[in-house]
Structures are given as structure tokens and as C-alpha cells.
Amino acid sequence: MFKEIIAGDPVFRRFFQKKLLLYMVPNVFFNTCVPYFTFKNMEAVYLFQGELCFARFLLPMAFFLPFIITFDILKKAAVLAGQGKTGLTLPYEINANRFLFRTAGINGGITLAVVLLVSLFAQLCIPSGHGFNGTFLSALLGLFAGVLTIVFAVLPLMRVLSRSRPSSL
């Protein structure tokens, strides 16, 4: 359904492509470079041990990235639809801050919980004292930021658009 709506509405397609590019480039860049230049010993980076552990970068990103992207893209989609520049009719509750914060909070909270559980499971499975290569973890964090950006730019719009009816398609 999302693909048909994007293909059928050039204004919404351009809006979505522009926002996705605007979210993707800085998130991948900063979430790769900040850990890379922050890790002191690139050969021994631990998941939860030490002052500059991997979880220090991963866990805040796992909450705030989905939260901010969900909130921002839904708010801007509501403004675009409210201006009448697109043929889409969005549900009225998308304009309410309560709906936006609840949706963004749920996306951020679930992502944080899943990432925390996977990280704790990995910590239990890895032998004690085993460190990772900091360059690899920095690249992995940047890749994960890119995946989260794509998922949480598409997922909230799909959820909202599935409850709406296109008016001119």
C-alpha cells in the first residue's frame, strides 16, 4: 500500500525522498564518526565494560533516533497534508501532540528494549575479557543508524497511511 501511495503522489514521493536523505546522511555520518574518534584503544572495545564502551553509543541512539525521526516525519507529513499540497487525507489525530509523542515513544521504547536485550544476550555469549575492534563497531553503529533511519521513516507513515484513505488516487 505504501509503495502505491508514494508512486501515485509525486509531491508526497518527493517529500519522502527528501526527508529520508536528510535523515540518512547525517545519522550514518555522525553515528560512525563519533564512536570512531572517541574510542581510545581501537583494538579492545567492550560492550558494557569501561568508560567508552559500545553501549554508551548504541543505547541512546536506539531510543532517540526512532523517537525523533518518527515524531518529525509524522509532524511534517501532517503539515504537508494540512496545506493541501498532496492528495492524501490523513487521520485527524495525527495533528495531536499526544498521538505524535505516544507513537514516537512506543517506537523508541521498543527499539531500545530489543537492542538492550540483544546486547545483553551477546554479552552473556561472549567470553569474559573479549574486546572488539573499534573500527568494526563504529562501522556497525553507522550501518545500524542507517537501517533505523529507513525503518522509522517508513514504518510510522505506513501505519498512518494504512488508516487513511487517499482522496485522489
Secondary structure, DSSP 4 states (H G I P E B T S, - for coil): -HHHHHHH-HHHHHHHHHHHHHHHHHHHHHHHHHHHHH-S-TT-B-SSSSTT-THHHHHHHHHHHHHHHHHHHHHHHHHHHHTT-SSEE--GGGGSHHHHHHHHHHHHHHHHHHHHHHHHHHHHHSPTT--B-HHHHHHHHHHHHHHHHHHHHHHHHHHHHHHSEES--
